[in-house]
Amino acid sequence: MALHVRVISQHPPGGRCILYAGYAEVLRVRLGARTEIVTSAERDAHGTGFPSLLVNGDPVQPADGAILMPADLCAVLATVAGQDEAGLTGLEDALDVPLQRMLEGT
């Protein structure tokens, strides 16, 4: 199944917008996802405004209600996007890299 990842970001991007763009880049490199980053002035986290990350048109919802974590994305990719377990091997660790960058402020 083709994988399309869209990040809805504010301009200029801030914390979660930068994080979600980092996740999209990992998915592009690791899974060959088609990615795009669009800007919006509408604040609607995990919906139709920023900060949001959509997989194949559906916004990914964070388990904690606040911030998408690598496990959230892997769960969606395994169920909604039809990625097999072999394709997801090591993906959570790769997605952790942009998360750690954000947490460290670099």
N, C-alpha and C positions, 0 to 999 in steps of 0.2 A: 504494500500500500504506500502511495506517495505521502510524504510527510511535509506539511506546510506549517511553519511557525511564524506567527505575527506577534510583535511586541508593540504595544501602544504606550508611548512615552510622552512625557512633558518635554518642553524645550525651554531652557537646557535641561538635560536629564539629571535626575538626582539619584539617591540611594537605590531604591527598588527598580527604577527604570534602568539604571546602569546594570544592576544585577541581572534583570531579565534579559537584557541585550547580551550579557555574557553567557547566559544559559542558551540563548538562541545560537550563538556562535559555536558553542560546544556541540549542539545538536546538528548544526550544519557540517562541522568537521567530522564528527563521529558517525552520524547516521545519514548524511547526504540530504538533510532537510533543506527545503527551499525556505529561506527566511526573509523577513522584511521587518523594518522598524518604521512605524508611522508615528507622527506627533499629533497630539490632541490637546486642546485646552480644557477638555471635559474631565473632571475628576470622577472616576467610577472604578475604583480598584477591583480587579478581577471580574470586570464586566466589559463595557464598551468604551471606557475612558482609561486614563492612566492611573496607576501602573497596572497593566494587564499583559498576560501572555496567553495567546490562543493557539491551540493545536487543532489543525484541520477545522478552523472556524469556531471552535468551542473554547470559552475561557476556562483556564485551569484554576481550580479553587484550592487554596491552601488549607491543609488539615487544621492549622491553628487559627485560621480566619484572618491572618495578618500578612504573612510573607510566604511565598512559595519556597519550598525546600527541595533539595534534590530528590528525596523520596517521593514527594508529591508528583513531580514530573515523571519519574520512572513508573509510578503506579498508573498514571494516565497513558503513558506510552505503551504499557503492557496490556491495558484493557481497551481503551478507546481507539488508539492509533494502530492496534494490531501488530505491534513489534514483538518479535519472539524473544525469549529469555536469552538466547545466545547473542542476539544483537544488542542486548542491554548490559552484557557483562562488562563491568568496569565503568559503566556510564555514570552511576551515582558518584563514584570517586572523581570523575572528570568534572561533573557538575558542581562538586564541592569546591573546586578551585576558585571560580568567580565569587562564590559565597564567602570564602575565607578572605579574599581580597576586599570585599565590601566591609566585612567585620573588622578587618585590620585598618581600614581607611586608606588603602593604597590604590 
